[in-house]
Amino acid sequence: MLRYIARRLIILIPELFIITLIVFLIMQAAPGDFLDQYRLDPSVSEEFLKALEKQYGLDQPVMVQYFKWIKGVLTGDLGYSFYYRRPVVDLIGERVLATLILSLYSFVISWIVGVILGVISALKKYSFWDKFLTVIAFTGIAIPGFFLALLLLYFAAKTGTFPVAGMYDVNHSKMTVWQGFKDIFWHMQLPAFTLTFGGFAGLMRYMRGSLLDVLNEDYVEFARAKGMPERVVIFKHAMRNAINPLITMFGFSLSSLLGGAVITETIFSWPGLGRLVYQALVQQDIYVVMASTIISVIMLIAGNLVGDILLAAVDPRIRLE
């Protein structure tokens, strides 16, 4: 297992290089650049534009720009944001915590609720509760996330029950630690529900189908024939095999923690990383996009690695390979 982990970490280096190079070339191939907004202004002189090009390094060949950026990454410098006129490291540091709080909260709730309701739905197959949970699941899968977010935003504006937008109140800096925690927690509920509803619905159906398939296997019937209690048969024998496909999904879901809430963050004005990257794409703020690419690749490798380790922990057949 240690050799496998080391091999995956070594593979991360060429993967980062190839993916970042592709993204960098795609960004450079797009028409125009960040300075187009200045070029459209007749009051901006040509000398000023050339000074900006030199300042931001846009007058150099594409590959020179890329390798200079790579050299900076190796020293911890992710570049400079043209739009915000600040180091990218500072911008990412400010936004990543907000996204992590929202995504991690939604992620935990989605998995706990999805797996539990999926097991209940499978064990009560074709009953009223199974049909009721099926309707909820299909509703969660069918409703687009942006439409649900807009409905919740309208509900908050009409009722005043929840904050309409943002991460905290304007008086947040004057609050105590406990009051500040409650303020952020309350602001988080609507965007978190938007992310959770569709997530747990898909997991619930996946868990239900996987458990039903396993319950029909011969070894489960054999365990029942030996006189084992139904609780032991389900949770010790059936669940351990039914959960395997979901562990693979778990690793993949971890990789999207810092980049899977762009639309939700935009609608609810949540000051997260996804919203920052969207603005960077619109403004062609290339080094912010490149920094988000690095984070996405690292999260993808780490998520798959965690999934593989968990899969080996619950399935002895994989440990023996």
BAPALO-785705 format. One record per residue: residue in one letter; x, y, z of N, C-alpha, C, O, CB in turn. Coordinates in pm, whole numbers, plus 32768, in hexadecimal, padded with zeros to 4 digits. Glycine has a CB too. Example, Ala and Ser with C-alpha at 12.3 -4.5 7.8 and 13.67 -1.06 7.14 Angstrom:
BEGIN
A85277DC7830C84CE7E3E830C85287EB6830C85907EB4834E846B7E418389S85057F1F82C485577F9682CA850A80038313853D8072832485807FC4823C
END
This chain:
BEGIN
M80537F8780008000800080008056807E8000803880DF7FBA7FA280008079L80C2807D8050811A80F28054815B810B7FCC816C817D7FA2818680DF80BFR817F809C7F8881BA80AB7F04815580E67EA2817781377E4C81EE80247ED1Y80D780BB7EB0806D80EE7E59805881847E71804A81D07E117FEA80A17E71I805581AE7EF08043823B7F1180B7828F7EDA80A282FB7EA38036824E7FA9A8131825B7EEC81A782A47EBA81A282B27E2281C4831A7DEB8229825B7EE4R817682477DDE816E824D7D4C810782B47D1F811F82FC7CBD814A81C37D14R809682BB7D64802F831D7D40806183AD7D56804284077D087FAF83037D91L80AD83C07DC080E184467DDB814A846F7D75815484E47D51811D844C7E67I8198840F7D4581FC842D7CDF81B9844F7C5B81E584A87C12825D83B67CCEI814D84067C3C810284207BC080C684AC7BC180AF84E77B57809483B77BADL80AC84E27C38807085667C4480C385D27BFE808C86327BC8805D858A7CD6I814885C37BFF819F862B7BC7818C863B7B30817186AA7B038232860A7BE5P819985D07AE0818185E37A4F80EF86067A2F80D5864D79CF81A885657A03E809285D47A7F800685F77A687FEF868D7A7B7FAB86CE7A2B7FAA85A87AC6L802886C37AE4801C87547AFB805987A37A87801F88057A598061877B7B80F80CC87787A5A811087BE79ED80BC87BA796D80A98821792C819B877E79D3I808A874479488040873678CA7FBC878378D07F9A87CC7873802486A078ACI7F728773793E7EEE87B279487EFB884B794D7EB08892790A7EA3877F79C4T7F59887C799C7F69890E79A47F968949791F7F6D89B678F97FCE89327A11L7FEB88FF78D68017892F78537FA2893877F27F95899A77A8808488D27819I7F4B88D177F37ED688D1779A7E7A894677BC7E4C898E77637E89884B77A5V7E5E8958783E7E0589C678677E428A4D78447DFB8AA778167DE889BF78FFF7EC48A5B78587F098AD978397EFF8AF877A47EE48B6B777F7F9D8AD37864L7F148A94774F7F0D8AA976BE7E7F8ACA76917E6A8B1B76387F3F8A2E7675I7E1C8A8976D27D908AA676AF7D6D8B3776D57D2D8B7E76887D2F8A4376F7M7D988B60774C7D7F8BEA77767DC28C4E77187D888CB676F87DB08BFF7806Q7E3B8C2E76EC7E838C8976937E478C8976077E518CEC75BE7F188C62768DA7E098C1975E07DCE8C10755A7D4A8C5B754F7D1D8C7974E17DB98B7F7535A7D0D8C7B75C17C8F8CC675BF7CA88D5275867D138D8C759B7C538CD0764EP7C468D87753D7C5A8E0D75017C708E79756B7C2B8E7D75D07BE08E3274ABG7CD28ECE75517CEC8F3E75AB7D338F15762A7D5E8EA3763A7C6C8F8175CDD7D3D8F7676867D798F5D77087D3E8FBE776D7CDE9006774F7E148F697703F7D788FC277E47D429016784F7D4490AB782A7CF090F778587D91900078CEL7DA490D477D67DB4916277B67D509194774E7D51920B772D7E3F917C7785D7CF9913D77197C98916976B57C3C91D676EA7C14922F76A07C4690F47685Q7C1B91CF776B7BC3923477A57C0392BF77A27BBE9324779B7B9F920F7836Y7C8A92C377A67CD09342779B7CDD936E770A7CD993E676EC7D5A933977DCR7CED930E76AF7CFB933076227C7C936D75EA7C8093BC758C7D2092B375D3L7C09934976257B8A938075F57B72940F76277B17945375F97B1793287622D7BC4943A76837BB694C076BA7C0E952076697C889516766F7BDC94C47751P7BD2957E76207C2395D775CB7C7E9635761A7CDD966D75E47BC9962A7573S7C619645769B7CB5969F76EB7D37965D77187D9196A1774A7C6796CE7765V7D4395DB77067DBC959277307E21959776BE7E02956F764D7D9B94FE7757S7E9895C676DB7EFF95D676737F43955176547F3F94F276A37F67963C769FE7F82954C75DF7FCA94D475B5804394BB760F80659448762A7FF794E07522E80829525763C80F69515769680CD94D6771A8116948477528138959C76AFF805894FD774B802894C277C88009942E77B8802593DD78107FAA950D77F9L7FCF940A77467FB0937D772C8030932A7723803692BA77577F5F936F76A9K8096935F76E08114931676D581579307775E819592A1777B8174935E7674A8148936E77B281809365783A813A92F8788B817992AF78D7817493ED7883L80B692EE787A806C928578C0809291FA788C80A2919D78DA7FD5929B78B1E80A191ED780880CA916D77CE815091407806816490CB782580D191777735K81AC919E78138230917D784A8227915C78DE826A9101790F829291F07834Q81D491A7792681C4919179B6818D910679D381BB90C27A2F816991FC79F2Y812890DB798580E8905B799C812A8FE9794D81008F767959805790647978G8190900878FB81D58FA178AE818A8F71783581AA8F0877FF81F28F2E7905L81248FBC780980D38F92779781178FAC771280E58F8176AA804E8FD9779AD81898FF0771381D2900A769882338F99767782768F9E7610821E908E76A3Q823C8F3476CD82998EC676B782528E51767381D78E47767882D78E98773DP829F8DF7763282628D8075F482178D2B765B82358D2F76D382CD8D2B75AEV81B58CDF7629815E8C91768281AD8C2F76D881978C27775180F58C45762FM82088BE5769A82528B7F76E582AF8BC0774C82C78B8777B782A28B277684V82E48C36772C83378C7D778E82E28CA37807830E8C94787983778CFB774FQ82698CD477ED820E8CF6785B81EF8C7A78B081EC8C81792B818C8D337825Y81D88C0A786D81B48B9078B682268B60791082108B427985818F8B217854F829E8B5B78DA830E8B26792983378B87799883688B5D7A0183868B0A78CEK83248C097982833B8C6779EF82D78C517A5F82F88C5B7AD583338CF779BBW825B8C347A3881F48C187A9D82148B967AE882078B917B6381698C0E7A5CI823D8B2E7AA082628AAE7ADE82D58AC37B4082D38A8B7BAE828A8A467A73K83378B127B1A83A98B2F7B7383788B727BF383AA8B557C5F84118B887B2CG83178BCC7BE582DF8C0E7C5B82918BAD7CB382978BB67D2D82868C807C31V82478B507C7481FA8AED7CC082548A997D1782318A797D8981AA8A937C61L82C98A757CE483278A237D31835A8A6A7DAD83898A2A7E0B839D89FB7CD9T83518AEE7DAE837B8B3C7E2383048B6D7E7683148BBA7ED483D08BB27DF7G828D8B3E7E5082168B657E9C81D18BE17E6981748C137EA9823A8B7A7F28D81FC8C147DF681BE8C8B7DBC81628C5F7D4A81928C2F7CE3822B8CF07D88L80DE8C707D5B807E8C457CF6805E8CB07C8F80038C9F7C3E7FFF8C1A7D39G80A68D1D7C9280918D867C30804B8DFF7C6B80358E097CE480418D507BBCY80288E5B7C117FEC8ED97C397F678EEB7BF37F5D8ED67B7A804B8F507C1BS7F018F117C3D7E7C8F267C037E768FAD7BBE7E8C90147BFC7E0F8F1D7C70F7E598FAC7B3A7E4E90287AF07DD6907A7B1E7DDD90F47B2D7E43900B7A59Y7D6790347B357CEA90797B557CEA90B37BE37CC691277BF77C7490197B45Y7D1590617C447D14908E7CCF7D9590D67CF77D9B91187D5F7CFF90187D2BR7DFC90C97CA07E7E91087CBA7EB690DF7D427EE291327D927E7091A17CB3R7EB3905F7D577EE690247DD47F248F9E7DB37F038F637D4D7E7490157E3EP7F7D8F6B7E087FB28EE37DF47F418E7C7DF97EE68E867E4B801D8EC37E5FV7F498E1A7DA17EE08DB47D9A7ED98D627E1B7E6C8D387E437EFA8D577D23V7F4A8D4D7E5C7F4B8D017ED97EF18D427F427EA98CFE7F8A7FDB8CF67F10D7EF68DC77F497EA28E0D7FAA7E0E8DFE7F887DBB8DE97FE17EC88EA27FAEL7DEC8E087F077D608DFA7EDE7D2B8D6E7EFC7CBE8D5F7F337D528E187E49I7D7A8D097ED77D508C7F7EEF7D418C657F847CE28C247FAF7DB68C1D7EB1G7D9E8C987FD37D988C8480647D1B8CBF80A27CE38C8681007E118CC080A5E7CEE8D32806E7C758D7180A37BF78D24807E7B9A8D1C80CE7C6A8E008070R7BF58CE980077B798CAB7FD57B6E8C177FF37B008BE27FFE7B6F8CC07F40V7BDF8BD280017BD98B41800C7B938B13808C7B4F8AAC808B7C668B078007L7BA28B5D80F97B628B3681767ACA8B3E816B7A838AE7819D7B948B8D81EAA7A988BA8812A7A078BB7811A79CC8B4380C979648B0D80EC79E68C3C80D6T7A108B1F805C79E18AAF800A79EB8A2C8056799189D8804D7A328AA77F88L7A588A19809F7A6A899C80EA79FF898C815579CB891D81697AF689998129I79DC89F8819C797489F1820278EF89C681C578AD896B81F779648A78824AL78C98A078159784989EA81187847895E80DB77E9891280F0782B8A5280ACS78AF893C809178B288BB804A78BF884680AA787F87DF8097792488B97FE6L791288558111792687E7816F78A787CD81C07884875981DA799B880681CCY7864883781E977E588288232777E87DF81DB773D8782820977AF88B2825ES7770880A815E771187CA8102773A873A80E376E686E180D87707881A8080F77BB872480D677EF869F80B677CF863B8124779F85CD8109788786A580A0V77E8866181A077CF86078212773A85E8821E77138574822F780386458295I76E6864F82167656863B8221762385E381AF75D3858881C5760B86C28221S765385FC8135762685AE80C17645851A80D275F084C580B6766985E28041W76BE84FB810076E5846F810B769E842A817E767383B78170777A8464811CI7692846D81EE764D842E826075BB8413823E758A83A4824E7658848682DEV7576847A820F74E7846C81EF74D3840D8179747983B9817D74A984F681CEG7525841A8111751583C6809B7526833380B774D682E1808A757583F08031V758F8310810175A98282811F753C8249817B750B81DB8164763482718160I7518829381E374B382628241742C824F81FC73ED81E6820B74A382C382B8L740082B281B0737F82A7816C7383823D80FE731E81FD80E27355832E8131G73F7822A80BF740481C1805B73F58137809773B680DF805C748881CC8014V742E8123810D742080A28153738E808C817C7358801F816A747C809D81D0I734F80F381B372C180E781DB726A80C7816272128072816A72908168821FS7283810B80F3723480F4807B72458066804671E5802A8017725B8158800FA72BF8030804E72D87FA7801E72987F3F807972607EDD8049736E7F8D8013L72A17F5580FD726A7EF2815B71D27EF4815D71947E908183729F7F0D81E7K71967F63813571037F6D813070D57F77809F70827FCA807D70D17FE68181K710C7F21804C70F17F237FBD705C7F1B7F9E70137EC67FD371397EB07F79Y70307F767F486FA57F7E7F176F3F7FA67F836EC77FA17F6A6F7D7EFA7EDCS6F6E7FCB7FF76F127FF9805F6EF2808D80486F2680CB7FEB6F4E7FE380EDF6E9D80C6809F6E7C815380946EF981A980A36F0C820980586E14817B80FFW6F50818681046FC781D6811C702781D180A6706982348087700C81A8819AD7030815E8066708581527FF1705281AB7F8070A081F07F3E708D80BF7FC3K6FD081A97F6A6F9681FC7F006FA382917F216FBE82E27EC96F0281D87EEAF6F9082B37FA06F9C833F7FCA702B83717FB7704083DF7F836F72834D805DL708D83217FE1711983477FD17142834B7F3E7197839B7F16717482E8801DT710582F47EED712282F47E5D70F383767E1D713983AE7DC870DE827C7E19V707D83A57E45704B84257E1070A984977E3670C884ED7DE26FBC84427E46I70D684987EB3713485017EDF71B784F87E8F71ED855E7E65715184F47F77A71E884807E7D7267846E7E35725C849E7DA572B384E67D74729283DB7E39F71F284767D6171E1849F7CD671CC85367CCA71F785747C69716B84567C97T718B85707D2E717B86017D2F720286467D3C721E86A67CF4711E862D7DA1G725586147D9872D9864E7DAB733386407D31738286987D13731C860E7E20I732485CE7CEB737685B77C747345860D7BFF7395863F7BB0737485227C4CA72C0861F7BF5728686637B80729286FB7B8772A3873C7B2071F5863E7B73I728A87347C00728D87C67C0C731C87FA7BF7737687D07C40725687F47C96P733188517B9773B9888B7B8673E388DA7C017390891A7C4273BD88E67B09G746288D67C207494891A7C97747C89B07C94745889EB7CFA752689007CA6F748F89EF7C1F747C8A807C1873EA8AA77C2E73CD8B0F7C6874AC8AB57B91F738D8A507BFE72FE8A6F7C0E72D58A627CA1728A8AB57CD572A78A117BB7L730889FA7CE472EE89EB7D7273278A607DC172E88A927E1E732889667DA6A739F8A8C7D9C73DD8AFE7DE173898B7C7DD173788BC97E30746B8B167DACL73548B927D5873018C087D41727E8C007D8F724E8C657DC372E38C177CABL72448B887D9971CA8B777DE871E48B967E7C71958BDB7EBD71938AE67DD9L72538B637EB072758B7C7F3B72938C107F5372748C477FBD72EC8B257F65L72D18C4F7EF172EF8CDE7EFD726D8D2F7F0072608D8E7F4E73488D0E7E87Y720E8D087EAD718B8D4B7EAC71428D357F3171058D917F6871348D187E38F714B8CBA7F64710D8C997FE671498CEE805671018D2180AB711D8C038006A71CE8CFC805572108D4A80BD71EB8DDE80B471D88E20811A72A88D3B80B3A71E08E12803971BD8E9E8027712D8EBB805271118F26808871D18EC77F96K70D38E5C803970468E70805970298E6180EE6FDA8EAC81276FF18E10800BT70688DFF812C70488DDF81B770A58E22821B707E8E3C828C704D8D4B81CCG71208E3E81F271808E76824F71B28E1282B671F28E38831871448EEB8296T71968D92829E71BE8D2982FD72558D1382FB72938CFF836371768CA682DDF728E8D178283731D8D008273735E8D7B8232731A8DC981EF73378C81821FP73DF8D8D824674268DFB8201741F8DE7816A74248D76813974BB8E02822FV74158E53812174068E4B8090748A8E27804D748C8DD67FEF73D18ED08058A74F78E61807B75778E49803775EB8E65809675D98E9A810375848EA17FB9G76618E3E806976DA8E5880B776FA8DE8811976AF8D88812876CD8ED98101M776C8DFA815B779B8D9681BB77838DC1824B777B8D6D82A4782E8D7B81A5Y77778E43826177628E7382E977208EFD82E5771B8F3E827D77E88E798338D76EF8F26835976AA8FA58367770F9019836677869005837C76578FA783E9V76DC9091834C7735910683487773912383D077DD916283D876E891818318N773390F7843B7767910E84C277B7909784F677CA9088856F76F5912D8522H77E49043849B78278FC784C478A68FE3851578C48F9A8574784B8F748448S78F0904B84F2796D906985387957909385C979B3908A861A79B790D784EFK78DE90BF85EB78C090EA86737887907986C9786E908D8740785F915E8670M78739004868F78368F9586D7789D8F48872779158F4E870C77EF8F378676T786C8EFF878B78C28EA387D478DE8E29877D78A38E1A871278818E79885BV79378DD287AB795A8D5B875E78DF8D04874678CA8CD486D779C78D0B87A5W788F8CEF87AE78188C9B87A177B18CDB874577738C9786F377DB8C80882AQ779E8D5E875377408DA386FC776E8DA2866B771E8D93860F772D8E34872CG77F28DB0865778288DAA85D078158D22859177F68D16851B78BA8DCE85D1F78278CB985E378128C3085B177808C1C858777658BE5851D783A8BC7861DK77248C4885DB76968C3985BB76718C8B853F761E8C6184EE763E8C648632D76AE8D00853176938D5484BD76BC8D0F843C766E8D0B83DC76DB8DDA84CBI77358CD8843777638C9283C077118C1483A876ED8BF6833677F98C6E83CCF76F38BCB841376A58B508406761B8B6D83CB75EA8B22837776968B0B848FW75DC8BDA83F775578BFC83C5755C8C29833475038C0782E675188C6A841CH75C28C74830E75D18C9E828375EE8C27822775D28C2D81AF76428D068277M76248BBD825E764F8B4A820F75DD8AEC81EB75ED8A9A819176B88AFF8259Q756B8AF4822F75048A8E822274CA8A82819574BE8A13816174978AAA8283L74A58AF0815774678AE880D274C88AB8806674A58A5D801B74318B7080ABP75428AF1805C759E8AB87FF975C48A28801775D789D87FBB761B8B0C7FF1A75CE8A05809775EF897A80BA757D891C8094759688AD8063760D896E814FF7501894680A9749088F38082748C88DE7FEA746B88727FBA740C893280B2T74AE89477FA074B3893C7F0E751688D17EE374F888807E8B74D889C27ECFL758C88D07F2075F1886C7EFD75CD87E27F3175EA877D7EF0767988967F34T758D87DD7FA57570875D7FE574FE87137FA2750486987F95754F87728077F7497875A7F77741D87197F47743786BF7ECF740F864A7ECE73B487827F22G747B86F47E6C749A86A17DF8750186367E1774FC85C97DDF74CB86F77D87G755F86547E7175C885F37E937593857A7EDB75B2850A7EB5763086357EE6F7543858E7F447514851B7F9074AD84CA7F4174A084527F5774D785488015A7463850B7EE4740084C37E95744384597E3D741583E77E3773B085257E3FG74AE84807DF974F584207DA6753683B27DF77532833E7DD0755C84667D54L757183D57E6975B083707EBF754A830E7EF7756582977F0275FA83B47F33M74D383407F19746B82E97F50744182807EEA7434820A7F0C73F2833C7F7CR742C82A87E6E740582477E07747681E57DE9745D816E7DD273DC82907D86Y74F082167DEB756381BF7DD1757281597E41758B80E37E2775E482137DC3M756281867EBE756D812C7F3074FD80C57F2F751480507F4D756C817B7FB3R748780EF7F0F741480937F09742C80257EA1741A7FAF7EBF739380E17EE8G7454804C7E28746A7FE97DC074DC7F8A7DE174D17F127DC87487802E7D3ES75487FBF7E1975BB7F6B7E3B75987F067EA875BF7E927E9F76307FC27E68L754F7F337F0F752B7ED87F7C74C87E6F7F4D74D27DFB7F7674F07F277FF1L74697E937EF874097E307EC5744F7DC57E73742B7D507E79739D7E767E70D74B47DED7E2575007D8A7DD775487D277E3375487CAF7E1975657DD07D7BV75847D5A7E9D75CF7D057EF875737CA97F4875977C367F6276247D5A7F57L74FE7CDA7F6E74A07C897FBE746F7C0E7F73743D7BB07FB174297CDD7FE7N747D7C0D7EEF74537B997E9F74C57B377E8674B27AD17E43741B7BC87E1BE753C7B547EBA75AE7AFB7EA475A27A7C7EF8755E7A797F5F76317B447EC6D75E57A127ECA75DC79907F0D761779927F9A75E179527FF4762379267EBAY768579DC7FAD76C579DB8031766C7A1F809A767679FE8111774D7A21802AV76177A7C807175BA7ABA80CF754E7A5580F6752A7A4A816C75797B398091E751B7A0C809474B779A580B274F47937810974B178FE815F747E79698030F7574791980EF75B778B3813F75C678E181D175B57892822E764178918104A75E6796181E375F27996826B756C799082B475697973832C76247A278267R74FF79AA826E747B799F82AC745C790E82CE742378F18337740E79D9824DA748378B2827374677823828974B377ED83027488778C8340748B77D2820CK7525782D832375717803839975327833841B75607811848875FF78368390G74C77882840F748178B1848674B5793284BF7496795585307488784A84EFM7505797B8472753879FB84A274C67A6184AE746A7A5F845D75A67A308445P74CB7AB8851274667B22851D74667B7A84A174CE7B90846374807B78859BE73F07BAC847C73E47BFE8404743C7C7B840A74727CA783A573537C2683EER744B7CB38481749F7D29849275307D0A846D75727D5A842C74977D5E8522V75617C95849775EC7C6E847875FA7C5383E3765E7C7983A676157BF184C9V75977C1183A8759C7BF2831975A57C7282C675F27C7A826675217BA182F0I75567CD482EB75507D50829C75CC7DA582B0760C7DCE825074D47DA082C1F75EE7DC1832E76577E23834876E47DE8834677457E31832E763F7E6483CCK76F27D67835E77787D2C835E779B7CF082D7780E7CF682AC77847CC383CAH77397CB4829677557C6F8217772B7CC1819D777B7CDB8144770D7BE78215A76AD7CEA819B767B7D2F812376B37DBC811576DF7DE380A975E37D358127M76B17E08818176DB7E948178776E7EA3815377917F01810B76C17ED981FBR77C47E4B818278547E57816878717E4B80D378D17E8780A278A27DED81B6N78207DFD808C78347DF17FFC77E67E5A7FAE78127E887F45780C7D667FCCA77727E817FE277207EE57F9C77617F6E7FA077487FC07F4876967EEB7FD9I77B27F87800577ED800C8017786580247FBC789080967FAB7816802080A7N789D7FB97F8279167FC67F31790980297EBD795F807E7EAC793D7F407EFAP789E80207E6A789280827DFD788681117E2F78B5816E7DED781980617DA8L784981237EA4783981AB7EDA78BD81E37F0C78CF825D7F0C77D381AC7F4AI7919818D7F37799B81BE7F6479E881FB7EEF7A2E825F7EFF79ED814B7FA4T79DB81BE7E797A1881F87E0179DC82807DE47A2582DE7DC37A06819B7D88M7957828C7DF17915830D7DDE794083707E4A794B83E87E30787C82FB7DE1F7959833E7EC3798283947F327A0683DA7F117A1584527F29799083427FB3G7A65838D7EDC7AE683C87EB77AD884307E497B1884997E4E7B45835B7E8AF7A8384137DE77A6E84737D7B7A2984F17DAE7A4985607D827A1D84347D0AS79CA84E07E0C798285537E4379E085AE7E9379D086287E92790F85247E9DL7A4285727ED77AA385C27F217AEE86227EC67B1186927EED7B0685687F6BS7B0785F67E4B7B5586487DEF7B0B86C67DC47B4A87267D977B7A85F87D75S7A8786C87DD27A39873C7DA77A1387987E1A79C287F37E0979BB870F7D60L7A4E87827E8F7A2A87D27F047A4588677EEF79F888BB7F1C7A7687A17F7DL7AB388887EAB7ADA89147E9D7AB289527E187AD389C57DFC7B6E89217EAEG7A6A89067DC57A46893F7D4479BD891B7D12799C89367C9E7AA889167CE0G796B88DE7D6678E988AE7D37787489047D5E780288D67D5778D288287D69A788C89827D86781E89D57DB5781E8A5E7D7277F98AC27DAF782589E67E4CV78498A647CF378578AE57CAE77D08B2B7CA177C38BA07CC678958AD17C23I776C8AE37C6D76E98B217C5776A88B487CDB76718BB57CE8768D8AC17C09T76AF8AEE7D3C76728B0B7DBE76B58B827E0076708BD87E38767C8A917E19E77398B887DFC77808BFA7E37775D8C7D7DF177548CE67E3178178BE27E31T774B8C767D6E772A8CF07D24769E8D227D46768B8D997D5C77348CD67C8EI763D8CC77D4B75B28CEF7D6675A38D267DF4755E8D8A7E0975548C787D53F75E38CE67E5375D68D117EDF76438D747F0A764D8D967F7F75D98C987F39S76948DA17EAA77018E017EC8775B8DCD7F3777878E197F8D76C78E8A7EEFW77768D4D7F3477CF8D107F96785F8D297F6B78858D047EFC77B38C777FA5P78B08D667FBF79388D907F95799A8D1B7F8F79FB8D157FDB796F8DFA7FF4G797F8CBE7F3479CF8C457F2E7A2C8C407EB77A358C9E7E6879778BCF7F2DL7A708BD07EAB7AD48BBE7E417A938BB07DB87AC78BE37D557B298B437E5EG7A218B6B7DB379DE8B587D3379B58BDB7CF379C68BEE7C7B79658B017D45R79808C357D4379598CB87D1179D28D077CE279CB8D4F7C7E790D8D067D7CL7A408CFB7D2A7ABB8D407D047AED8D0E7C7D7B168D5F7C297B278D2C7D6FV7AEB8C8B7C687B1B8C527BEA7AC18C7B7B767AF18C977B087B238BB97BF4Y7A3F8C7D7B8E79E28CA97B247A018D387AFA7A068D567A8379508C9D7B54Q7A148D907B5A7A378E1B7B3A7ABD8E237AF17ACE8E767A987A3C8E707BB9A7B1B8DCD7B187B9E8DCC7AD67B918DA07A447BD68DD779ED7C008D6F7B22L7B3B8D3F7A297B268D13799E7AE98D83794A7B118D9978D87ACB8C97799AV7A898DC979837A488E37793B7AAC8EA6791D7AAC8EDE78B079D18E70798DQ7B028EC5797E7B638F3279717BE68F05792F7C408F56791A7B808F6D79F9Q7BF08E82790F7C6B8E4978D87CE28E6179347D508E8179087C878E83784DD7CC78E5279B57D2F8E607A1B7D758DD87A267D538D867A7B7CF38E8D7AA8I7DD58DC279D07E088D3D79B37E478CF77A2A7E378C7E7A397E6B8D447945Y7E8F8D3E7A7F7ED88CFC7AEA7E7D8CD07B5D7E9E8C737BA77F458D587B1FV7E0B8D117B6D7DA78CDF7BCD7D6D8C5C7B9B7D598BFF7BE97D368D487BE2V7D528C547B197D1F8BD87ADE7D868B687AEB7D638AF67B097CF98BED7A49M7E038B887AD47E6B8B227ADD7E7A8AEF7B6C7E908A787B817EF08B5B7AABA7E6F8B487BCE7E788B1E7C5A7E058AC07C7C7E188A5D7CC37E788B977CB8S7D8D8ADF7C4B7D1A8A867C657D2D8A007C217CFE89997C537C968AC87C35T7D7189FF7BAD7D8D89817B677DE889287BBB7DD088B07BC67DCE899C7ADDI7E4F89637BF57EA989167C4B7E5D88D97CC17E6F88647CE37F1C89707C7EI7E09892B7D007DBB88FA7D727D6088887D487D5488247D8F7D68896C7DB0S7D1F88957CD47CC3882E7CA47D0B87AA7C897CD9873F7CAB7C7D885C7C25V7D8087B27C4B7DCC87387C2C7DFA86F47CAD7DEE867A7CBA7E4687597BD3I7E2D87427D0B7E5B87087D8A7DE586C87DD47DF3865B7E0B7E9D87747DE3M7D73870C7DD67CFC86D47E187CCC86557DD37C9F85F87E157C8C873C7E1AL7CD586517D4E7CAB85D97D047D0485627D267CD284F57D407CAF85F47C6DI7D8785777D267DE4850B7D497DCF84E07DD97DCA84687DF77E7685387D32A7DC485417E347DB385227EC27D2F84DA7EDB7D2A847B7F297DBA85A17F16G7CC385067E987C4084C67EA97C4184367E7A7C0D83DE7EC07BD685137E5FN7C7A841D7E057C8383937DD37CDC833D7E2B7CC182C67E3E7CB883927D43L7D4683797E617D9F83307EB97D5883087F3A7D6582977F697E1B83837ED8V7D0D83677F747CBF83487FED7C5982DB7FD27C46828180237C7883C78022G7C1582E47F5D7BB4827D7F397BF381F37F2C7BBB81907F5A7B7182A27EB7D7C6A81ED7EEE7CAE816B7EDE7CD981337F667CD080BA7F7C7D29817B7E83I7D09818A7FC07D33815C80447CBB812880947CC480BF80D47D7981CE8091L7C4C817080907BD3814380D67B9E80C1809B7B6E806A80E47B6781B080D1L7BA780B480177B78803A7FD67BCC7FC280017B967F5680187B7C804A7F3FA7C4F7FD7800C7CA57F6B803A7C8C7F4A80CD7C9C7ED880F77D387F918026A7C637FAF811C7C497F9881AA7BCD7F4381C17BC87EF4821F7C3B801C81F2V7B677F53816C7AEA7F0881817AE37E8881307A907E32814C7A747F60815ED7B397E7A80CA7B337E0380767BB87DB9807A7C197DE6803D7B0E7E297FE5P7BBF7D4880C17C3E7CFF80CC7C707CC980477CE87CB180387C2E7C8C812CR7C187CB67FE57C447C847F647CA27CE67F1F7D017CBE7EDC7BCD7C687F0AI7C877D6A7F317CDC7DD07EF47D637DD77F3C7DCA7DF07EFD7C967E5B7EF7R7D637DC27FBF7DE17DC7800C7E3E7D577FE17EB87D677FE97DC67DBD80A3L7E087CE77FB47E597C757F907E907C7E7F017EE87C317EDB7E0A7BF77F9FE7E5C7CDD7EB27E8B7CE87E287F177D267E227F4E7D377DB67E287D3C7DD4
END
